[in-house]
């Protein structure tokens, strides 16, 4: 009789800081249960803003953001971190987006087998990535979604990439989402606190957020919200004192970090949506 492998959780995201907002508490819940928690990060966030000039320069930002992610992983129980070593693509229409090294310009034929090898090596029960829109349309978010979905299914097919290890069918593919109402509530708190919402409003205008009535799983991570906050604060170049997102959470919305939200990518079947345990299909 074959012994069941230990539980493992694999998150695949595009940039340092993607992990903490969307799945930080869930990672901690898995880690606390004794599961292996692994993270794939496609880039080092080279095109990100720098919140304060004393933290990094454009030249040092990749190394600084890698260090920030390693700091966050320490708070989130991540013990296996892999960088795919692509370059941050920035937003569509920017010079970074045209860089041949940009992740958005990478070939699926190159990226997917790398993810297949990781999945077959780790043998996770649960794989998490962005939803098809990438949350707010970032090209790298959309790319990691597409590549992760393709690798999830390819890893289970013994006829694909037979030289990359024994096939492995994970139990669940989840998409991490943020309900639209969360962003609306955050803006309300900012207005009440007298904060400038100009930068925040441009995200709302894009229709950011998943429709609330289409969220399938709500996971209670309130017991670990302080550790999740500490992980977020590791990303200092992105969430400095002047960050609108940081201010929104610090002024009345921090408790919103105590819930994380997912929709089911696979299997395509109805499940009990009242359950908040991501091990539901393990």
N, C-alpha and C positions, 0 to 999 in steps of 0.2 A: 504494500500500500504506500503510495507516494505521500510524503508529509507535506501539508499545506505550508506555503512560504509565509514568513512574517508579513503582517500588514505593512503596506507602503502607500504613500501618497505622493503624487508627482504633480507639480504646478509648472506650467510653461507660459512665460510672459516675455515681454519685449524689452523692458527697461528696469533698472533699479528703481524701486518704490512702487511698481505695479503690484507687487506681491502683498505689501502690508495693508493697503487699503482694502483690497478685494477679498483676500483669503488669510490674512494674518492670524486671526483668531482661530480659524479652522485648522491651520497648520499647528497651532499650539495645542488644540484639542487632540489632534492625531498624535503629536509628539508625547503628550501626557499619557496616552494610552499604550505607549511603547512602540508605536509605528515608526518606521523610517520616513522622514519627511525630506523630499528632494525638490530642488528648484532648478529649472532651466531658464536662463536669461539670454535673450538673443543678442543684445547689445550692451554697451556700457553707458548709454544715454549721453553720447557726445554732443548732441544738439540741444540739450536741456539748458534752461536758464540757470544763472548763478545768482543765488539770493543775496550774497555779500561778496565784495571783491577780495576779502581776506581769506575766503574759503578755497578758491580755485581760480585758475585762469582757463581760457579755452584750450590751452595746450595740456594742462594738467587735469582737466575735468574727467576724462575717462578713468584715470587712476583713482581720483578722489571718489567718484561715484562707485567704483568697484569696492573701495574700502567702506563706503557707506552701506552698500548692500551686505557686505560681510558682517558689519555691525548689526544690521537688522536681522540677519539670519541667526545671529547669536541669541537674540531676544525671541525668535519665533520657533526655535527648535529645529531649524533646518540643518541637517548634517551632511547633505550632498548637494553641492552647488556646481553647476556647469554653465560656463559662458560659451555661446556659440561663436563669439568673436566677430560678429558683423558690426557695421557702423550704424549708429542711430540715423534714421532716414529723415527726421524732421517731418514737418507737415507738407502736404501736397503743394507744389508750386514754389517751394523754397530751394535754394541751391543745394542744400544737403540731400534733398530728394533725388537729385540728378547724379549724385556721386555713385560711381560703379560699385563702391564698397558698401553702399547702403543696403540694409537688410531687405528693404522692399524690392530691390533689384536682384536679389538672390534667386537662384533656380530651385524649384521644388525638388528636382532630381538630385540636388546637392544637399538640401536641408533635411528632407524627409528621412533618408536612410540614417542620418545622424540621430534623429529622434527615435527612430525604430530601434537602433542599438541601445539607446538609453532605456527605453521602455522594456526591452527584453532583458536587459541586465538587472534592472530594479524590480521588475515584475510587480508593478503597483496594482492594487485593487481599484484605486480611484485616480483619474487624470483630470486636471482642471486647466482651463485656459479661458481666453476672452470669448465673448459671444461673437457672432458673425460680423457685427458692426464695429467690433473693436472698442466698444464702450462709447466712443465719441468720434470714430472715423479715422483715428491715427493709422497711417499706412502700415507701420510696424505691428500694431495691435491686430490688424486684419491679417497680416502675413503670418503671424505666429498662430492665429486661430486656424487658418487654412492648413498650415503645415502640421500642426498638432493633430487635427482631425484626420488628415491623410495618414499620418504615422500611427495613430491609434488603431486604425483598421488594418493597415499593412502589417503591423507587429503581430496581429492575430492570424495572419495568413501565412502558413508555412511555405507556400510557393513563392512568396515575395522575400527578397533579400535573405536567402537561405544561409548565406555566409555570415550573417549578423546575429547568430544565436538562435536558440529554440524559440518558436513562436509563443506569444503570450497574449491571452485575451483578458484585458482588464474588465472589471465588472461594470464600471460606471465612467462615463465621460460627462463632465459637468462644465457649464459655462458660468463664470462668475459675472454677476451683474450688479448694478446699483439702481434701485427703483427711482423713477422720475421724481416721486414725492420727496425723496431725501434731499435732492438738490433744491427743490422749492422751499422746503423747510429751512435749509441752511441759509438761503437768501433772506428769508423772513427774520431769522435770528440776527443776521448781519445788519439789516435795516434797523432793527430794534436797538442794536448796540451802537448805531451811528457810524457803521463802517461803510467805506466806499465799495459799491457792488459792481462798478463798471466792468472790471475784468471778469468777474463772475458771470455777469449777464450775457457775455458773448458765448459762454458755454450753454447757457439755457436757451439761447436763440437757435442753437443747432439742434435742439430736440434731445439733448443729452439725457441719458437715463432709460432704463428698461420699463415698459408699461407695467404698472403695479399689479394689474390683474393677471399678468402672464408670468409672474415669479412663482416658481414651483417649490423651492425649498427656502425656508428662513432658518438660519442656524444661530442659536443663542450662544454668543461668545462673551457675554457680559462679565463672566468671572475672570477673564483674562484681558480685559480691555486696557488696563494700565500697561501691560507688557506689549500689547499691540501699539499703544500710543508711543511707548519707548522706541519701538522699531521704526515707526514713522519719523520720530525725531532724529533717528540716525541719518536720515536723508536731508542733511542740513542745507545742501546747495539748492534743494528744491523747495524746502519748507522752512525758510527763514522767518524771522519775526514779522516781516511784511507780507508773507504769503497770504493771499485771500482765503485759500482753503484752510490753512492753519488757523487763521483768525475766526473763520466760521465755526470750526470745531471747538475752539477755546471759548467762544461766546455762546454757549447754550446748546451746542449740537454734539458735544463729545459723546454723549450717551448713544448717539446714532452709530458709533463704532461698535456697539455691543451686539449688533445683528449683522450677519452676512447672508448674501442672497445668491441663489443659483437657479439655473434652468437645466433641464436634462438634455444632453446631446445624444446620448446612447445609454441604454437601449431605448428604442422608440416604443414605449409602452407606458400605460398609466400606472402611477404608483401612489401610495398614500402621502399626499402633500402635507398632511399635518405633522409628519415626522420631521424632526430637525437634525437627525443623526445621519451624517454623510456615509456612515458605514451601512446604510440601509440595504445595499445590494452586495455587501461583502459576504 
